[in-house]
Amino acid sequence: MRLLLVEDDRMIGRSVEQGLKLEGYAVDWVLDGISAEAALAETDYELVLLDLGLPRKDGLAVLTSLRKAGNAVPVLILTARDAVSDRVRGLDAGADDYLVKPFELDELAARIRALARRRGGRPTPLIEHGALTLDPASHEVTLAGTPLALSPREFALLHALLAEPGVPQSRAKLEEQVYGWGEELESNAVEVHIHALRRKLGAAWIANLRGVGWFVPREPPPA
């Protein structure tokens, strides 16, 4: 899941970026409103974490422009502005949620998961596909009731593949889901993680359409 973090406080931004990467998210971080608009014009994000008190262009103005352009990407406002009137303005401008600083990373991650579920139309946090179960909150994966030990990258890739069973995901799309700007990326990184997942799950769980990409079969393999 690829996120855009818009935060001008470098200490907060670095802490949130590092914490969310440990949670398995790909995070792109910008420091001002103009850079945020440029990033949103170039990349399809699954969620935006938006501060309001930004240089060059205020966060509320960024949000207003985003919604006027018809972009429905979920937006979670992160701000020190805790007055009720500020919350009302943010929500009325099109924000999906509002979190006041200071906040705990665990709460931020929970709110991100809730927005992702809402966007995907899933009422429960668990993703179940046949005998395979993935829990985004605990990062636990079980196959026929047996826990599997996955690395953060493996978990993120499996999460991305399970979002659309039967739909091939290209290397470029999977890289976008798993890696943020500036992260060192080997040319065969996706293949290495796919190989590891097949070894742990069983080869039948991840198929490849040559020249197109990888996918979890629409009909789950037998347990």
N, C-alpha and C positions, 0 to 999 in steps of 0.2 A: 504494500500500500504506500503510495507516494504522497507526501504531504509538503505543503509550502508553509514555512514558518516566517512570519513577518514581525520582527522584533528588533528595536534599535538599541536596547540595552545588551551590550556584548556578554556580560556575565550571565544574565538570564538566558539569552539566546543560546550560548554555548552549552549551558547546563541542560536546557530542554532538548537541544539537538542531540547531545550525547545520550541522554536518558532515553529518548524515543528510538534512537538507533539500536540501543540495547534491547528494546522491546520488539525489534524486527522491522521497524518502519524505515523507508527511504525518505530522508528529510533534506529539502533544499531550504537554505536560510538566507533571507535578504534583510537589509537594515532600514529601508525606507519605502514610502508609498509608491514612488515612481518605479523603483526596481521591482516591487511586487506586481505592478500592472504589466511590466515587461515580461516577467516570469509567467504570469497567467496567460499572456497572449501567445507564449511559445509552447507551453506544456499543459497537458490535461491532468490536473491534480484531482485526487479523490477527496481531499479535505484541506482547508486553509485555516491556519492558526494566526489570528490577526490582532496585533496590538492597535490601540486607538491613537495614542500620542506619538505619532511618527513624524520624522523630518520629511521635508519636500512635499509630501501630500498626506494629510491626515487619514487615519485608518477608516473613519466613517465615510469620508469622501471616496476612498478606494472601494469600500463595500457598496456604496450607492451606485457608482459607475459600473461595478461588476454586475449588479442586478439589472440595471437599465440595459446592459448589453445582452441580457438573457442568459447569463451564465448561472446555472443552478448549483454549482459546487457547494457542498456544505461548508459553512464558515463558523468557526468557534472563536469568539472574541476573548482575548487575554488582555486584561488591562487593570491598572490601579484605580481607575475611575469607578468608585463603588456606589455613587449616588443612584437612587432609583430612576431618576430622570435620564441618566446616562444609559442605564440598562434598557429602558423603554426605547430610547432613540436607536440604540444598536439593534434591538430585536425588530423594531418597526422598519428599519432600513434593510432588513433581510437576513440578519444573523440567525443561525440555528441554535446557538447556545452561547452562554456568557459565563466566564470564569474570572473571578477577581483575584488579583495578586495580593499577597503571596499565596501560592497554592502548592499542594503536594503533587509530585509527578504521578503517583498512583491514581489520584482523582482525575488528572488530565487524561491519562491513558484510558481510564474507564469511560470518560465522556467521549473520547475518540471512538472507542468500540461501540458505544451506544449510537452515535451518529452513523457509523458504518452499517450497523444493523438496520437502522431506520431507512437508510438509502437503499439497502439491499432487500428490504421487505421481509426481514427475518425477525419474528417475534422473540426468539430465544437466542442466547449467545452461542450455543453449540452449533457447529456445522457437521452434519451427519451425511455420509454417503456410503450406503451399504454398511459394511462392518467397520468402516473407518470413521472415527470421530475426532474433530479438532476443536479445541477450546481456546479462542483468542485471548481470554482473560488470564488463564493459568499457563498458556503455552504448552498444554498437554495434548498429546496425540495418542490415541489408542487404536489398535487394529484387532478386532474380535475380542476386545476387552483387555488386550495386552498392551501396556504402555511402551511407547517408542521414544528413544532418546534422539532428538533432533537438534542440530545446531540452530542458532537464530536465522541464518541464511536459508537452511533447509526448511525450517518452519515457514518462513516468509514465502518461499517458492511454492510450497504445498498449499498454503493459504490462497495464493494467487490462482493456482490451478483449480482448486476446489470452488472458486467463485463462479466458474463457468464450465462445468463438466461437459465434455464433448466438443469444446471450442478450442482449437489449437492456438497456443500463445507463442509468438515469435521470440527469438532470443532478445531482440531489442525491447519488446514489451515487457518481458520478464526482468530485464536489467533495470528498466524504469521503475518497476514495482519494488525492487530490492535494494538498489543503490542510489544514493544521493549525489549531489555535485561534489567533486573533489575527492571522491573515494577511489582508491586504487583498485583497478579492475583488470584482471587477466582476461585475455581474449577467449579462453575456454572456461571461464568461471561458472557460467550457467550449466554447461555440460558436466562439470565436476560435481556440482550439487545435485543435478538430476541423477547422475550415476549413483551417488550416495543414497538418494531417496529410493531408487529402484532396489538397491541392495537391502534396505531396511524394510520396505513395504512389500517387495515382490515386483518383478519386472512388469507384470500385467497391469499394475496400478497406474503406470505412466507410459502412455503410448507416444509415438512420434510420427508425424506426417512429414515425410522428407521434403525439405525445402520450404516448409510452412512453420512448423513448431511442435510443441509438446502439449499433451492434454491428458486429463483424467477421463477415462471412458465414461460416457453417459450412463451406461449400464455397469454398475459396480462389479468387479470380479468376485467370484465366490470366495468366501472366507477360508 
